[in-house]
Amino acid sequence: IRNKFHNVFASEYWFEAYDLPYPKRVITDTGKTQYLFRINKGIEDLGESINHHMPEAQRPIPFSNMVYFGDGETDVPSMAVVRKNGGHAIAVYGEPEGRVKCADLLQAGRCDFIAEADYRRSSDLFKRTCLILDRMLADIRIAEETWALQRT
């Protein structure tokens, strides 16, 4: 599905450098939050700093238009950042014991939903993702309508 995305920020490996794959770039929990702000501010060049202030109205991708899917401990800070800034997060689990950790995240307000990592159209994950996307679209349409009314 890579061709469906404008850009992907992920860990990278050298496969020809050594006998085994060697990490070229590792995305840590701290790095993940940095990439969220890169997306938010539209700063894709990794050599460009994201630390300068940018007014919310100038940011091309507001957090409110983001959905973060987290499947591990290193995703918790990013889920919290996205949610605190008006976005959404879904904690996914593969093994039954992972559901308990996800339920704890839900109780703590770190995610909007939890779901098994089942990406089929009939799954709870798909349905809950669609609910969030429907809400996002409704919020955008309300903002557009409000803006249009203020201009008349």
Sine and cosine of phi, psi and omega as CSV:
sin_phi,cos_phi,sin_psi,cos_psi,sin_omega,cos_omega
0.00,0.00,0.01,1.00,-0.04,-1.00
-0.79,0.61,-0.60,0.80,-0.05,-1.00
-0.93,0.36,-0.12,0.99,0.03,-1.00
-1.00,0.02,-0.09,1.00,-0.07,-1.00
-0.92,-0.40,0.56,-0.83,0.06,-1.00
-0.93,0.36,-0.67,0.74,-0.01,-1.00
-0.45,-0.89,0.42,-0.91,0.04,-1.00
-0.73,-0.68,0.79,-0.62,0.10,-1.00
-0.96,-0.29,0.91,-0.41,-0.07,-1.00
-0.43,-0.90,0.20,-0.98,0.09,-1.00
-0.90,0.44,0.50,-0.87,0.02,-1.00
-0.77,-0.63,0.44,-0.90,0.00,-1.00
-0.75,-0.66,0.55,-0.84,0.19,-0.98
-1.00,0.01,0.82,-0.58,0.00,-1.00
-0.98,-0.18,-0.38,0.93,-0.03,-1.00
-0.99,-0.17,-0.10,1.00,-0.12,-0.99
-0.96,0.28,-0.62,0.79,-0.08,-1.00
-0.67,-0.75,-0.04,-1.00,0.02,-1.00
-0.92,0.40,-0.50,0.86,0.02,-1.00
-0.89,-0.46,0.40,-0.92,0.08,-1.00
-0.84,0.55,0.69,-0.72,-0.04,-1.00
-0.87,-0.48,0.73,-0.69,-0.03,-1.00
-0.88,0.48,0.81,-0.59,0.07,-1.00
-0.99,-0.10,-0.68,0.73,0.07,-1.00
-0.61,-0.79,0.79,-0.61,0.01,-1.00
-0.92,-0.39,0.79,-0.62,0.01,-1.00
-0.99,-0.15,0.93,-0.35,-0.01,-1.00
-1.00,-0.02,0.02,-1.00,0.04,-1.00
-0.87,0.48,-0.62,0.78,0.04,-1.00
-0.93,0.38,-0.67,0.74,0.03,-1.00
-0.89,0.46,-0.59,0.81,0.01,-1.00
-0.88,0.48,-0.67,0.74,0.01,-1.00
-0.92,0.40,-0.59,0.81,0.06,-1.00
-0.87,0.49,-0.68,0.73,0.00,-1.00
-0.91,0.41,-0.54,0.84,0.08,-1.00
-0.88,0.48,-0.67,0.74,0.03,-1.00
-0.94,0.33,-0.52,0.85,0.10,-1.00
-0.88,0.47,-0.71,0.70,0.03,-1.00
-0.89,0.45,-0.75,0.66,-0.01,-1.00
-0.83,0.56,-0.67,0.74,-0.05,-1.00
-1.00,-0.03,-0.09,1.00,0.00,-1.00
0.95,0.30,0.46,0.89,-0.02,-1.00
-0.96,-0.27,1.00,-0.09,-0.05,-1.00
-1.00,0.01,-0.41,0.91,-0.01,-1.00
-0.93,0.36,0.91,-0.42,-0.06,-1.00
-0.91,0.41,-0.29,0.96,0.04,-1.00
-0.99,0.11,-0.18,0.98,-0.02,-1.00
-1.00,-0.07,0.72,-0.69,-0.03,-1.00
-0.94,0.33,0.56,-0.83,0.09,-1.00
-0.96,-0.28,0.10,0.99,-0.13,-0.99
-0.99,0.14,-0.19,0.98,0.03,-1.00
-0.97,0.25,0.50,-0.86,-0.02,-1.00
-0.94,0.33,0.66,-0.75,0.10,-0.99
-0.71,-0.71,0.86,-0.51,0.02,-1.00
-0.83,0.56,0.59,-0.81,-0.04,-1.00
-0.79,0.61,-0.65,0.76,-0.06,-1.00
-0.91,0.42,-0.34,0.94,-0.02,-1.00
-1.00,-0.07,-0.11,0.99,-0.05,-1.00
-0.98,0.19,0.82,-0.58,-0.12,-0.99
-0.93,0.38,-0.48,0.88,-0.02,-1.00
-0.79,-0.61,0.99,-0.12,-0.01,-1.00
-0.92,0.40,0.51,-0.86,0.05,-1.00
-0.85,0.53,-0.50,0.86,0.00,-1.00
-0.90,0.44,-0.25,0.97,0.05,-1.00
-0.97,-0.23,0.32,0.95,-0.01,-1.00
-0.92,-0.39,0.59,-0.81,0.17,-0.99
-0.82,-0.58,0.84,-0.55,0.01,-1.00
-0.96,-0.27,0.80,-0.60,0.06,-1.00
-0.97,-0.24,0.89,-0.46,-0.03,-1.00
-0.90,-0.44,0.67,-0.74,-0.01,-1.00
-0.79,-0.61,0.26,0.97,-0.01,-1.00
-0.27,-0.96,0.06,-1.00,-0.04,-1.00
-0.85,0.52,-0.59,0.80,-0.04,-1.00
-0.95,0.31,-0.13,0.99,0.03,-1.00
-1.00,-0.02,-0.25,0.97,-0.09,-1.00
-0.86,0.51,-0.73,0.68,0.03,-1.00
-0.87,0.50,-0.62,0.78,0.00,-1.00
-0.93,0.38,-0.64,0.77,0.05,-1.00
-0.88,0.47,-0.66,0.75,0.01,-1.00
-0.91,0.42,-0.69,0.73,0.01,-1.00
-0.88,0.47,-0.73,0.68,-0.02,-1.00
-0.88,0.48,-0.73,0.69,-0.03,-1.00
-0.92,0.39,-0.67,0.75,0.00,-1.00
-0.90,0.43,-0.38,0.93,0.00,-1.00
-0.98,-0.22,0.31,0.95,0.12,-0.99
1.00,-0.08,0.05,1.00,0.02,-1.00
-1.00,-0.04,-0.25,-0.97,-0.10,-1.00
-0.76,-0.65,0.44,-0.90,0.02,-1.00
-0.62,-0.78,0.61,-0.79,0.08,-1.00
-0.81,-0.58,0.81,-0.58,0.07,-1.00
-1.00,-0.05,0.82,-0.57,-0.02,-1.00
-0.92,-0.38,0.49,-0.87,-0.01,-1.00
-0.69,-0.72,0.49,-0.87,0.01,-1.00
-0.96,-0.27,-0.64,0.77,-0.02,-1.00
-0.98,-0.19,0.50,-0.87,0.00,-1.00
-0.82,0.58,-0.59,0.81,0.00,-1.00
-0.93,0.36,-0.36,0.93,0.06,-1.00
-0.93,0.36,-0.40,0.92,0.00,-1.00
-0.89,0.46,-0.59,0.81,0.00,-1.00
-0.89,0.45,-0.71,0.70,0.03,-1.00
-0.88,0.47,-0.68,0.74,0.01,-1.00
-0.91,0.42,-0.64,0.77,0.03,-1.00
-0.89,0.46,-0.60,0.80,0.06,-1.00
-0.89,0.45,-0.65,0.76,0.03,-1.00
-0.90,0.44,-0.63,0.78,0.03,-1.00
-0.90,0.43,-0.72,0.70,0.03,-1.00
-0.87,0.49,-0.57,0.82,-0.03,-1.00
-0.99,0.13,-0.04,1.00,0.01,-1.00
0.97,0.22,0.34,0.94,-0.01,-1.00
-1.00,0.07,-0.25,0.97,0.01,-1.00
-0.57,-0.82,0.34,-0.94,0.03,-1.00
-0.99,0.11,-0.63,0.78,-0.05,-1.00
-0.61,-0.79,0.31,-0.95,0.21,-0.98
-0.83,-0.56,0.44,-0.90,0.02,-1.00
-0.28,-0.96,0.46,-0.89,0.12,-0.99
-0.91,0.42,0.55,-0.83,-0.03,-1.00
-0.97,0.26,0.90,0.43,0.01,-1.00
-0.89,-0.46,0.92,-0.38,-0.16,-0.99
-0.99,-0.13,0.24,0.97,0.04,-1.00
-0.97,0.25,0.40,-0.92,-0.02,-1.00
-0.85,0.52,-0.48,0.87,-0.06,-1.00
-1.00,0.05,-0.02,1.00,-0.12,-0.99
-0.99,0.17,0.32,-0.95,0.11,-0.99
-0.88,0.47,-0.61,0.80,0.01,-1.00
-0.87,0.49,-0.72,0.70,0.01,-1.00
-0.89,0.46,-0.72,0.69,-0.02,-1.00
-0.88,0.47,-0.69,0.73,-0.03,-1.00
-0.95,0.32,-0.57,0.82,0.09,-1.00
-0.90,0.44,-0.68,0.73,0.03,-1.00
-0.89,0.46,-0.61,0.79,0.06,-1.00
-0.86,0.51,-0.71,0.70,0.01,-1.00
-0.90,0.44,-0.71,0.71,0.00,-1.00
-0.90,0.44,-0.63,0.78,0.06,-1.00
-0.88,0.48,-0.66,0.75,0.03,-1.00
-0.91,0.42,-0.68,0.73,0.04,-1.00
-0.86,0.51,-0.73,0.68,0.00,-1.00
-0.88,0.47,-0.65,0.76,0.03,-1.00
-0.89,0.45,-0.68,0.73,0.02,-1.00
-0.88,0.47,-0.65,0.76,0.03,-1.00
-0.91,0.42,-0.70,0.72,-0.01,-1.00
-0.91,0.42,-0.62,0.78,0.05,-1.00
-0.89,0.45,-0.70,0.71,0.02,-1.00
-0.89,0.46,-0.66,0.75,0.03,-1.00
-0.90,0.44,-0.68,0.73,-0.01,-1.00
-0.91,0.40,-0.67,0.74,0.04,-1.00
-0.88,0.47,-0.70,0.71,0.02,-1.00
-0.87,0.49,-0.70,0.72,-0.01,-1.00
-0.90,0.44,-0.65,0.76,0.01,-1.00
-0.92,0.40,-0.57,0.82,0.01,-1.00
-0.95,0.32,-0.35,0.94,-0.02,-1.00
-1.00,0.03,-0.20,0.98,-0.03,-1.00
-0.99,-0.13,0.00,0.00,0.00,0.00
